[in-house]
Amino acid sequence: MIQVTPHMRVLVAVDPVDFRKGIDGLAQVCYAELSDAPFSGCVFVFGNRKRTAIKVLVYDGQGFWRYQKRLSRGRFPFWPQSDEVEKSLEAHELKVLFSAGNPAKATGLAPWKKALNL
C-alpha cells in the first residue's frame, strides 16, 4: 500500500471513466483529459458512471500502482461536480472519500500549519 502524504497532489477526474481501462488506459486519461503526466507523482482518482467504485493511479518512481475500491452496497454519496475536468483534494480529504464520506466536510490542518509542522 502506498502512503498518501500531505505533500502529494491529489487530482480527481470529475467525469466518469470506463473501468475496463487498465494502467495504460488510465495513464492516457491523465494526459488527454487531466493535462498532467502520470509520471509526475500525483495521485489520480477516477470514478465509474454508477459511482459504485473508484480507481486510483500512482507512480512511485519504479512503476505504477493501481488501486480499486468497489462498494458492496450503495454508492459514493459525494463526487466532485464542476465545470472543470479535474478537482484537487487534500490528502485527508482523499481518505474521507475512500471511506465513502464527503471530503468537502472534512476538517484538517490549514495548509500554512502543515508547512510549519504545527
C-alpha positions in Angstrom: 0.0 0.0 0.0 1.3 3.4 -0.9 1.2 6.1 1.7 -0.6 9.3 0.7 1.2 12.2 2.3 0.0 15.8 2.7 2.8 16.8 0.2 1.3 14.8 -2.6 -1.1 16.3 -5.1 -4.4 14.5 -5.5 -6.4 15.0 -8.7 -9.9 13.7 -9.1 -11.3 13.2 -12.6 -14.8 14.7 -12.4 -16.2 12.8 -15.4 -16.7 9.1 -15.2 -14.1 6.7 -16.7 -14.5 3.4 -18.4 -13.4 0.9 -15.7 -12.3 -1.6 -18.3 -9.2 0.5 -18.7 -6.0 -0.7 -17.1 -2.9 1.2 -16.1 -2.1 2.3 -19.7 -5.6 3.4 -20.4 -5.8 5.5 -17.2 -2.4 7.0 -17.9 -3.8 8.1 -21.3 -6.7 9.7 -19.5 -4.2 11.6 -17.3 -2.5 13.0 -20.4 -5.6 13.7 -22.5 -8.2 14.9 -20.1 -6.4 15.9 -16.9 -3.4 17.5 -18.8 -0.9 16.1 -16.3 1.8 13.5 -16.7 1.0 10.2 -14.9 4.8 10.0 -14.0 4.5 13.3 -12.0 3.9 11.5 -8.7 0.4 12.9 -8.4 -2.4 10.6 -7.1 -5.1 10.3 -9.8 -8.6 9.3 -8.7 -11.2 8.1 -11.2 -14.9 7.1 -10.7 -17.2 4.9 -12.7 -20.5 6.0 -14.1 -22.6 4.5 -11.3 -20.4 5.9 -8.6 -20.1 2.4 -7.0 -16.3 2.2 -7.5 -13.2 4.3 -7.6 -9.7 3.6 -9.1 -6.5 5.3 -8.0 -3.4 5.5 -10.2 0.0 6.5 -8.7 3.6 6.3 -10.0 6.1 5.7 -7.2 9.3 6.2 -9.2 9.7 2.5 -10.2 6.3 1.7 -11.5 2.6 2.3 -11.3 0.2 1.3 -8.5 -3.5 0.9 -9.4 -6.0 0.6 -6.6 -9.7 -0.1 -6.8 -12.4 0.1 -4.3 -15.9 -1.1 -5.1 -18.6 -0.7 -2.5 -20.6 -3.8 -1.7 -23.8 -1.7 -1.2 -24.8 1.7 -2.3 -22.8 4.5 -4.0 -20.2 7.0 -3.1 -22.6 9.8 -2.0 -20.1 12.5 -2.9 -18.3 13.1 -6.1 -16.9 16.5 -7.2 -19.2 18.4 -9.6 -17.6 21.1 -11.5 -17.3 22.8 -14.9 -13.6 21.8 -14.8 -12.3 18.4 -15.8 -10.4 17.8 -12.6 -10.8 18.6 -8.9 -7.9 18.8 -6.4 -8.2 17.3 -3.0 -6.0 17.3 0.1 -4.6 14.0 1.5 -7.1 13.9 4.4 -10.0 14.6 2.1 -8.9 11.6 -0.1 -9.1 9.3 3.0 -12.6 10.6 3.7 -13.5 9.9 0.0 -12.1 6.3 0.4 -14.5 5.7 3.3 -17.5 6.9 1.2 -17.7 10.2 3.0 -17.9 13.8 1.8 -14.4 15.4 1.5 -16.0 18.8 1.4 -17.0 18.5 5.0 -13.6 17.0 6.2 -11.7 19.1 8.6 -7.9 19.2 8.6 -5.0 21.5 9.3 -4.8 24.6 7.3 -2.1 24.5 4.6 0.1 27.0 6.3 0.1 24.9 9.5 1.2 21.9 7.5 4.2 23.8 6.2 5.2 24.9 9.7 4.5 21.4 11.3 2.1 22.9 13.8 
